[in-house]
């Protein structure tokens, strides 16, 4: 039963992180887009910020998946 609670907690943590990650990404893109510089100068900042935000989010997801795999009992064939 305790493992079930951990898995549900990790699932909701992942959902919350996804929402916050998306909101941070939108805020960052809007902040970059609101500057008066031309798009050709804004594009690298948009791409780099997108890659960094989603790389961090992906790393956290992989870590949480690793924790779930470690705590889930394996069935022997």
C-alpha positions as CSV (number, residue, x, y, z in Angstrom):
1,X,0.0,0.0,0.0
2,X,2.8,2.4,0.8
3,X,4.3,1.9,-2.7
4,X,1.0,2.8,-4.2
5,X,0.9,6.1,-2.3
6,X,4.5,6.9,-3.5
7,X,3.6,6.2,-7.1
8,X,0.5,8.4,-6.9
9,X,2.6,11.2,-5.3
10,X,5.2,10.9,-8.0
11,X,2.6,11.0,-10.7
12,X,1.0,14.2,-9.3
13,X,4.5,15.7,-8.9
14,X,5.2,15.0,-12.6
15,X,1.9,16.6,-13.6
16,X,2.6,19.7,-11.4
17,X,6.1,20.0,-12.8
18,X,4.8,19.8,-16.3
19,X,2.3,22.6,-15.7
20,X,5.0,24.8,-14.0
21,X,7.5,24.0,-16.7
22,X,5.1,25.0,-19.4
23,X,4.1,28.2,-17.6
24,X,7.8,29.1,-17.1
25,X,8.5,28.4,-20.8
26,X,5.6,30.6,-21.9
27,X,6.6,33.4,-19.6
28,X,10.2,33.2,-20.9
29,X,9.2,33.2,-24.5
30,X,6.8,36.2,-24.0
31,X,9.5,38.1,-22.1
32,X,12.0,37.5,-25.0
33,X,9.3,38.3,-27.6
34,X,8.4,41.6,-26.0
35,X,11.9,43.1,-26.5
36,X,12.2,45.6,-29.4
37,X,14.9,43.7,-31.1
38,X,14.2,42.0,-34.5
39,X,13.2,38.3,-34.5
40,X,16.5,37.2,-36.0
41,X,18.2,38.3,-32.8
42,X,15.5,36.9,-30.5
43,X,15.5,33.4,-32.1
44,X,18.7,32.1,-30.5
45,X,17.4,33.1,-27.0
46,X,14.1,31.4,-27.7
47,X,15.7,28.2,-28.8
48,X,18.3,28.1,-26.0
49,X,15.7,28.8,-23.3
50,X,13.4,26.2,-24.7
51,X,16.1,23.6,-24.8
52,X,17.3,24.4,-21.2
53,X,13.8,24.4,-19.7
54,X,12.7,21.1,-21.4
55,X,16.1,19.4,-20.7
56,X,15.7,20.2,-17.0
57,X,12.1,19.0,-17.0
58,X,13.1,15.8,-18.9
59,X,15.9,15.1,-16.4
60,X,13.5,15.4,-13.5
61,X,11.0,13.2,-15.2
62,X,13.7,10.5,-15.8
63,X,14.7,10.7,-12.2
64,X,11.1,10.3,-11.0
65,X,10.6,7.3,-13.4
66,X,13.8,5.8,-12.0
67,X,12.4,6.1,-8.5
68,X,9.1,4.5,-9.6
69,X,11.0,1.6,-11.2
70,X,13.1,1.1,-8.1
71,X,10.1,1.0,-5.8
72,X,7.8,-1.1,-8.0
73,X,8.0,-4.8,-7.1
74,X,9.1,-6.9,-10.1
75,X,7.1,-10.0,-11.1
76,X,9.2,-13.1,-11.7
77,X,8.3,-15.2,-14.8
